[in-house]
């Protein structure tokens, strides 16, 4: 692994600046929270669209396998 220590310092510095800005401005904290919630909602919607699509062959195969022995 050839990651320089400076990349860790840069990442830590960016993280600390964001934490400082969030602690100082409540509207920024609310905006970041809203964006995070919207991202998670879209991720869940995308996952459900993939999983519950009627022509998804993997899901159909799982249901067929699950209920094949129950008939």
C-alpha positions as CSV (number, residue, x, y, z in Angstrom):
1,X,0.0,0.0,0.0
2,X,1.6,3.2,-1.2
3,X,-0.6,5.9,0.4
4,X,1.2,8.9,1.7
5,X,0.7,10.2,5.2
6,X,-0.2,13.6,3.6
7,X,-3.3,12.1,2.1
8,X,-4.4,11.1,5.6
9,X,-3.7,14.6,6.8
10,X,-5.6,16.2,4.0
11,X,-8.6,13.9,4.6
12,X,-8.5,14.7,8.3
13,X,-8.3,18.4,7.6
14,X,-11.3,18.4,5.2
15,X,-13.3,16.4,7.8
16,X,-12.4,18.8,10.6
17,X,-13.4,21.8,8.5
18,X,-16.8,20.3,7.7
19,X,-17.3,19.4,11.4
20,X,-16.4,23.0,12.4
21,X,-18.8,24.5,9.8
22,X,-21.6,22.2,10.9
23,X,-21.1,23.1,14.6
24,X,-21.1,26.8,13.8
25,X,-24.1,27.0,11.4
26,X,-27.3,25.2,12.2
27,X,-28.7,25.8,8.7
28,X,-25.7,24.0,7.2
29,X,-26.2,21.1,9.5
30,X,-29.9,20.9,8.6
31,X,-29.0,21.1,4.9
32,X,-26.4,18.3,5.2
33,X,-28.9,16.2,7.2
34,X,-31.6,16.7,4.5
35,X,-29.2,15.8,1.7
36,X,-28.1,12.7,3.6
37,X,-31.8,11.6,4.2
38,X,-32.7,12.3,0.5
39,X,-29.7,10.2,-0.6
40,X,-30.7,7.3,1.7
41,X,-34.3,7.5,0.4
42,X,-33.2,7.4,-3.2
43,X,-30.8,4.5,-2.4
44,X,-33.6,2.6,-0.8
45,X,-36.0,3.4,-3.7
46,X,-33.4,2.2,-6.2
47,X,-32.9,-1.0,-4.2
48,X,-36.6,-1.7,-4.1
49,X,-37.0,-1.0,-7.8
50,X,-34.3,-3.5,-8.6
51,X,-35.5,-6.1,-6.1
52,X,-39.2,-6.0,-6.8
53,X,-39.1,-5.6,-10.6
54,X,-41.5,-8.3,-12.0
55,X,-39.0,-9.4,-14.7
56,X,-36.0,-9.5,-12.4
57,X,-34.7,-13.0,-13.1
58,X,-32.7,-13.3,-9.9
59,X,-35.8,-12.5,-7.7
60,X,-38.0,-14.7,-9.8
61,X,-35.5,-17.6,-9.5
62,X,-35.4,-17.1,-5.7
63,X,-39.2,-17.2,-5.4
64,X,-39.4,-20.2,-7.6
65,X,-36.7,-22.0,-5.6
66,X,-38.4,-21.0,-2.3
67,X,-41.9,-22.1,-3.2
68,X,-41.0,-25.1,-5.5
69,X,-41.0,-27.6,-2.6
70,X,-44.1,-26.2,-0.9
71,X,-46.5,-27.2,-3.7
